[in-house]
Amino acid sequence: MYTAQCAKIKGVPKIVDHDAVRTGLADAAMRLLEQEGLPAISVRQVAREAGVTPGYLRHYYPTQVDLERALTIRTAMDARDRIAAILEWPGDGEPRDGNPEGRDSGAQSAGEDGAGVEGRGRYGRARIRASLAELLPLDRRRRLEVQVAYRFIISAGDLPEYGEDLALLVTGMRSMTRFAVTDMAGLDHEWNYMQPLADPDLENRAELLAELLDGISLYGMQTPSATADDLLARLDTALDWVADPLTPNA
């Protein structure tokens, strides 16, 4: 239980690390999400899991939407870390000097995993495929992450105070698909993928890939019979559509 920050010692001023409190409360929400699923996420139940009162929790997360925002940020960071591991990025977000082709670890070769023709870029088709797959509901963990994002989008959609957060979700996806099409085109990476690509054709392809990924995720969430292999096959088709032919404009 997350009770340390709530302790009161008589005669001693209480010094509270508010960032640590927020982290502890978000940890409690994540535990509850993993144990009981998204329907269990409420102010009252998260407070109980954290060992605090609902009023105390509301001091840090005043509304249900704020809780959902915190979970969305946490799950997005988890997905980012998994993608960084697949692509062998260090903590600063830059590619490692070792294994520049990125084809011998973190993912099978394209011929083995059915991903089609190997990409021309630094990281290769197999790793691009594996990194994008982290954004799809392929297993319980990733399904929960997609559910959390959808819930926050629905809850916050009409609330202007969350507009910046919602925009960051969109640009976060775009940054990943911009990275993917840049690599598949065999271009050097500039590492500023929060902005549109200079090549209009590549930017259009990145947008198309993001929309296809959204569709695959929605299909996976709405189709109980859909398997991970089904979703990966659709991802392969999406990559084929986006990559063929893929030649950057001069």
C-alpha positions in Angstrom: 0.0 0.0 0.0 1.2 3.5 -0.8 0.9 5.1 2.6 4.4 6.5 3.3 3.5 10.0 1.9 0.4 10.1 4.1 2.2 9.5 7.4 1.8 12.1 10.1 4.4 12.4 12.8 3.5 14.5 15.7 5.6 17.6 16.1 7.5 17.1 12.9 6.6 19.2 9.8 5.4 16.9 7.0 7.6 17.3 3.9 5.8 15.7 0.9 7.5 14.9 -2.4 4.5 15.6 -4.7 6.1 14.0 -7.7 6.7 10.8 -5.7 3.1 10.8 -4.5 1.8 11.1 -8.1 4.2 8.3 -9.2 3.0 6.1 -6.3 -0.7 6.8 -7.1 -0.1 6.0 -10.8 1.7 2.8 -9.8 -1.4 1.8 -7.8 -3.6 2.5 -10.8 -1.3 0.4 -13.0 -1.5 -2.5 -10.5 -5.2 -2.3 -10.5 -5.3 -2.1 -14.3 -3.1 -5.2 -14.6 -5.0 -7.2 -11.9 -8.6 -6.3 -12.7 -8.7 -4.5 -16.0 -9.9 -1.0 -17.1 -13.4 -1.2 -15.5 -11.8 -1.2 -12.1 -10.2 2.2 -12.6 -12.1 4.7 -10.5 -11.1 7.3 -8.0 -12.4 5.2 -5.1 -10.9 1.9 -6.2 -7.5 3.4 -7.0 -7.5 5.2 -3.6 -8.2 1.9 -1.9 -5.4 0.2 -3.8 -3.0 3.0 -2.9 -4.0 3.0 0.7 -5.2 6.6 0.7 -8.6 8.3 0.9 -10.5 9.3 -2.2 -10.1 13.0 -1.2 -6.3 12.6 -0.9 -6.1 11.0 -4.4 -8.3 13.8 -5.8 -5.8 16.4 -4.6 -3.4 14.9 -7.3 -5.9 13.5 -9.8 -9.1 15.6 -9.4 -11.2 13.7 -11.9 -11.6 10.3 -13.5 -10.3 11.8 -16.7 -7.1 12.9 -14.9 -6.6 9.3 -13.7 -7.1 8.0 -17.3 -4.6 10.6 -18.5 -2.0 9.4 -16.0 -2.5 5.8 -17.1 -2.3 6.8 -20.8 1.0 8.5 -20.2 2.3 5.6 -18.2 1.3 3.0 -20.8 2.6 5.1 -23.7 6.0 5.4 -21.9 6.1 1.6 -21.4 5.4 1.1 -25.1 8.1 3.6 -26.0 10.6 1.8 -23.8 9.8 -1.5 -25.5 10.2 0.0 -29.0 13.5 1.6 -27.9 14.7 -1.9 -26.8 13.7 -3.4 -30.1 15.6 -0.7 -32.1 18.5 -0.7 -29.6 18.2 3.0 -28.7 20.0 4.3 -25.6 18.3 6.4 -23.1 18.8 9.6 -25.1 16.7 8.4 -28.0 19.5 8.2 -30.5 20.5 5.1 -32.4 23.4 3.0 -31.1 26.6 2.9 -33.2 26.7 -0.9 -32.9 24.8 -3.1 -35.3 23.7 -0.2 -37.6 21.7 -2.4 -39.9 19.6 -3.6 -37.0 18.8 -7.0 -38.5 20.4 -9.5 -36.2 18.7 -8.9 -32.8 15.3 -7.9 -31.5 13.3 -9.4 -34.5 13.5 -12.2 -36.9 14.6 -11.7 -40.5 11.9 -10.7 -42.9 11.9 -14.0 -44.6 11.4 -15.9 -41.3 8.6 -13.7 -39.9 6.6 -13.3 -43.1 7.1 -9.6 -43.3 7.9 -9.5 -47.0 10.9 -7.8 -48.7 13.6 -6.6 -46.3 13.6 -2.8 -46.0 16.5 -0.7 -47.3 17.0 1.4 -44.2 19.3 1.4 -41.2 17.0 -0.8 -39.1 15.4 -3.0 -41.7 11.8 -4.2 -42.3 11.9 -6.8 -39.5 12.6 -4.3 -36.7 10.3 -1.7 -38.1 7.5 -4.4 -38.1 8.4 -5.4 -34.5 8.4 -1.8 -33.3 5.0 -1.0 -34.9 3.6 -4.3 -33.5 4.1 -2.9 -30.0 1.3 -0.4 -30.7 -1.2 -3.2 -31.6 -3.4 -5.2 -29.1 -1.5 -8.5 -29.7 -1.7 -9.7 -26.1 -3.3 -8.8 -22.8 -0.8 -6.2 -21.9 -0.9 -4.4 -25.2 -4.7 -4.8 -25.3 -4.9 -3.0 -22.0 -2.7 -0.2 -23.3 -4.9 0.3 -26.4 -8.1 0.3 -24.1 -6.6 2.9 -21.9 -5.8 5.2 -24.8 -9.2 4.8 -26.3 -10.9 5.4 -23.0 -8.9 8.6 -22.5 -9.7 9.8 -26.1 -13.4 9.3 -25.5 -13.4 10.8 -22.0 -11.3 13.9 -22.9 -12.5 14.4 -26.5 -14.9 17.3 -25.6 -12.8 18.8 -22.9 -10.6 21.6 -24.2 -8.2 21.4 -21.2 -7.0 18.0 -22.5 -6.6 19.2 -26.1 -2.8 19.3 -25.9 -2.7 15.8 -24.5 -4.9 14.4 -27.3 -2.8 16.2 -29.9 0.4 14.6 -28.4 -1.2 11.1 -28.8 -1.7 11.8 -32.5 1.8 13.3 -33.0 3.3 10.4 -31.1 1.8 7.9 -33.5 2.8 10.1 -36.4 6.4 10.3 -35.2 6.6 6.5 -35.2 5.2 6.1 -38.7 7.4 8.9 -40.0 10.4 7.1 -38.6 9.1 3.9 -40.3 8.6 5.3 -43.8 11.9 7.2 -43.6 13.7 4.0 -42.8 11.9 2.0 -45.5 12.9 4.7 -48.0 16.5 4.2 -47.1 17.0 7.8 -45.9 19.1 9.0 -43.1 17.2 9.7 -39.9 17.0 13.3 -38.7 15.3 12.6 -35.3 12.7 15.3 -35.5 9.6 13.2 -36.2 7.2 15.4 -34.2 7.2 17.6 -37.3 5.9 16.7 -40.8 8.5 15.2 -43.1 9.9 17.5 -45.8 8.9 15.1 -48.6 5.1 15.4 -49.1 4.9 11.9 -50.5 6.6 10.4 -47.5 4.5 12.4 -45.1 1.3 11.2 -46.8 2.6 7.6 -46.5 3.3 8.1 -42.8 -0.2 9.4 -42.3 -1.6 6.5 -44.2 0.4 4.0 -42.1 -0.9 5.7 -38.9 -4.5 5.4 -40.1 -4.0 1.8 -41.1 -2.5 1.0 -37.6 -5.5 2.7 -36.0 -7.8 0.5 -38.1 -5.9 -2.7 -37.2 -6.1 -1.8 -33.5 -9.8 -1.1 -33.7 -10.4 -4.4 -35.6 -8.4 -6.3 -33.0 -10.4 -4.7 -30.1 -13.8 -5.3 -31.8 -13.2 -8.8 -33.1 -12.9 -11.4 -30.3 -11.8 -14.1 -32.8 -8.9 -12.0 -34.1 -5.6 -13.6 -33.2 -2.1 -12.0 -32.9 -1.3 -13.7 -36.2 -4.3 -12.1 -37.9 -3.3 -8.6 -36.7 0.3 -9.1 -37.8 -0.8 -10.3 -41.2 -2.7 -7.0 -41.5 0.3 -5.1 -40.4 2.4 -6.8 -43.1 -0.2 -5.8 -45.7 -0.2 -2.2 -44.4 3.6 -2.0 -44.7 3.5 -3.5 -48.2 0.9 -0.8 -49.3 3.0 2.0 -47.8 6.4 0.8 -49.1 5.6 -0.3 -52.7 6.8 1.7 -54.5 8.7 3.9 -52.0 11.1 6.3 -53.6 11.8 9.7 -52.0 11.4 12.8 -54.1 14.6 14.4 -55.2 
